[in-house]
Amino acid sequence: MKRFLTTLIFCAALAMPAFAVQPSEVLDDPVLEKRARDLSAGLRCMVCQNQSIDDSDAELARDLRVLVRERLVAGETDEQVIDYVVSRYGEFVLLRPRFSMRNAMLWATPAILLVLGGGALMIYATRRRRVAPSTLSDEEESRLRDILKGSE
């Protein structure tokens, strides 16, 4: 049981995110450091691509963390820092992309497909319901009567 608990704690520790910010990068001002951490958490590491630069150990991520902190110390707003990083690396660097007319179609595609699919399904269902059953000809009716009389 003790071995199981030790293994469980070890696995849980491995699953925790590793914050890669080095002590030398941390700003003296706690307010600026908090802003830097918040901004870094929203920027994608261009090497790892599924991690924020705050979580990544990649050299490029470290350079971006330093760049964010330098710009904050220089007095830029959060939006100015983000705009600068996006201008250098493109919108892909944002973990949560901004909504814009450029990517509106990308955001709207699932809803459009859902509406089109629902419409096609309704049209198919109404057309299928409209098909009236065909009536039997006089000859077919007499044959059916003969068959039914023979089975009695």
C-alpha positions in Angstrom: 0.0 0.0 0.0 2.8 2.4 0.9 4.5 1.7 -2.5 1.2 2.4 -4.3 0.8 5.7 -2.6 4.4 6.7 -3.3 3.9 5.8 -7.0 0.6 7.7 -7.1 2.2 10.8 -5.6 5.2 10.5 -8.0 2.9 10.2 -11.0 0.8 13.2 -9.8 4.0 15.3 -9.5 5.0 14.4 -13.0 1.6 15.4 -14.4 1.8 18.9 -12.9 2.9 21.7 -15.3 6.5 22.7 -15.1 6.8 26.4 -14.9 10.0 27.2 -16.8 10.5 30.8 -15.7 14.0 31.1 -14.4 14.8 33.1 -11.3 16.9 35.4 -13.3 13.9 36.4 -15.4 11.6 37.3 -12.5 11.0 41.0 -12.1 11.5 42.8 -8.8 8.1 44.5 -9.0 5.4 41.9 -8.1 2.7 43.8 -10.1 4.8 43.8 -13.3 5.7 40.1 -12.7 2.0 39.2 -12.4 1.3 41.0 -15.6 4.2 39.3 -17.3 3.0 35.8 -16.1 -0.5 36.6 -17.3 0.8 37.6 -20.7 3.2 34.7 -21.0 0.4 32.2 -20.2 -1.5 33.4 -23.3 1.4 33.2 -25.7 2.2 30.0 -27.6 5.7 28.5 -27.6 6.6 28.4 -31.3 8.8 25.3 -30.7 6.5 23.3 -28.5 3.3 24.7 -30.0 1.0 23.1 -27.4 2.6 25.0 -24.4 2.6 28.5 -23.3 5.9 30.3 -23.2 5.5 30.3 -19.4 5.5 26.5 -19.3 8.1 25.9 -22.0 11.9 25.3 -21.5 12.7 26.1 -25.1 15.2 28.8 -25.8 12.8 30.7 -28.0 10.2 30.7 -25.2 12.8 32.1 -22.8 13.7 34.8 -25.2 9.9 35.7 -25.6 9.5 35.8 -21.8 12.5 38.2 -21.5 11.1 40.3 -24.4 7.6 40.5 -22.7 9.3 41.6 -19.4 11.5 44.2 -21.1 8.6 45.8 -22.8 6.5 45.9 -19.6 9.4 47.5 -17.8 9.6 50.0 -20.6 6.1 51.1 -19.7 4.0 49.4 -22.5 0.5 48.3 -21.9 -0.5 44.6 -22.1 -2.2 45.2 -25.4 0.9 46.9 -26.9 3.1 44.0 -25.8 0.7 41.4 -27.3 0.5 43.5 -30.6 4.3 43.7 -30.8 4.7 39.9 -30.4 1.8 39.2 -32.9 3.5 41.6 -35.4 6.7 39.6 -35.2 5.3 36.0 -35.0 1.8 36.2 -36.4 -1.5 35.4 -34.7 -0.5 31.8 -34.3 1.5 32.9 -31.3 -1.7 33.5 -29.4 -3.1 30.5 -27.6 -6.6 32.0 -27.8 -6.8 33.7 -31.2 -8.6 37.0 -31.5 -11.9 37.1 -33.4 -11.5 39.1 -36.6 -13.0 39.2 -40.1 -9.9 37.3 -41.3 -10.8 34.3 -39.2 -14.6 34.8 -38.9 -15.2 32.1 -41.5 -13.1 29.7 -39.5 -15.1 30.4 -36.4 -18.5 30.2 -38.2 -17.8 27.1 -40.3 -19.1 24.6 -37.6 -22.4 26.5 -37.2 -22.9 26.9 -40.9 -22.3 23.2 -41.5 -24.8 22.4 -38.7 -27.5 24.6 -40.2 -26.9 23.2 -43.7 -26.9 19.7 -42.5 -30.2 20.3 -40.5 -31.8 21.9 -43.6 -30.8 19.0 -45.8 -32.2 16.6 -43.3 -35.5 18.4 -43.2 -35.8 18.6 -46.9 -35.1 14.9 -47.2 -37.7 14.1 -44.5 -40.4 16.2 -46.1 -39.8 14.8 -49.6 -39.9 11.3 -48.3 -43.2 11.9 -46.5 -44.8 13.3 -49.7 -44.4 10.2 -51.7 -47.8 8.6 -51.8 -48.1 4.9 -52.0 -49.0 3.7 -55.4 -52.5 2.1 -55.9 -53.0 -1.3 -57.3 -54.3 -1.7 -60.8 -57.6 -3.6 -61.4 -55.7 -6.7 -62.5 -53.5 -6.6 -59.4 -56.5 -6.2 -57.1 -58.3 -9.2 -58.6 -55.2 -11.3 -58.3 -54.8 -10.3 -54.7 -58.5 -11.2 -54.0 -57.9 -14.6 -55.6 -54.8 -15.2 -53.4 -56.7 -14.2 -50.3 -59.7 -16.3 -51.1 -57.4 -19.3 -51.8 -55.8 -19.0 -48.4 -59.1 -19.2 -46.5 
